[in-house]
Amino acid sequence: MDSLRPFHGPWPGMSMWRARPRRSCAIMCTGSTAPLFDVNDAGQGDQVTRIPAADRRSALVRAALRVVADRGVAQATTRAIVAEAGMSLASFHYAFQSRDELMVELIRYVVAEEATAVLPEPSSTESQGQDDIQSLRQILRDGLQRYADHMSRDPLREKAMLELTQYALRSPELRHLAVAQYERYHALAAEALDTAARRSGSVWLHPVGEVARLLVSLTDGLTIAWLVDRNDTATATLLDFAADSVAALGRPA
């Protein structure tokens, strides 16, 4: 029951009582105004579900990726993203302070997924400390194939990354994200090249960082070409050329 407090009317000596709104349990019990539940904007009668904060952020990031890939960054409004996630607009602002903050998190999320998908797993003999000598060219070709397979499994993700890179480059305050994105790509490529050299018993004729930049440039071009024509046969030929070109920059130790 709401508590009552005195209310003085417009004439002297006239007093009435009016209800004092009761504070919500979420505020009184936790000291926070953040909702414990997610409620759709439609109002009464909607289903109410408890969503942990970390899960809310993750769901919004994945929804943003789908919207960006399907409609582009310009159409990825907060309303479009929460609609895709099945959340209320208020829920977005409890998870992120702004749309740009969400885009920052989205770039980090996709780059991290690229690393998980593309970097080679340690071989069984390598994990046991044994030699596992393979052809440098074949190791590179296998790695490029993993990248192509990852790309073709989810082309919308690749489109989204291209959109996000351009978005960051067009926004002076976000340009550092594009720089950080490619620094991470170069680091991943260098790690893969070090692994290839170790497994093949090879050394690179140039600093591995320079070879890594070449490898990233090759995969960038390959990605755009495939997104345009979806020609898997032509892509396989490009993978062969790329493996030949990069392998020529190494030699047996």
Secondary structure as UniProt FT lines:
FT   STRAND          3..8
FT   TURN            12..13
FT   STRAND          15..20
FT   HELIX           25..30
FT   STRAND          37..38
FT   TURN            41..42
FT   TURN            44..45
FT   STRAND          49..50
FT   HELIX           53..71
FT   TURN            74..75
FT   HELIX           78..85
FT   HELIX           89..95
FT   HELIX           99..118
FT   HELIX           124..127
FT   TURN            128..129
FT   HELIX           136..153
FT   HELIX           155..170
FT   HELIX           172..174
FT   HELIX           175..200
FT   STRAND          202..204
FT   HELIX           208..229
FT   HELIX           232..247
FT   TURN            248..249
FT   STRAND          250..252
//
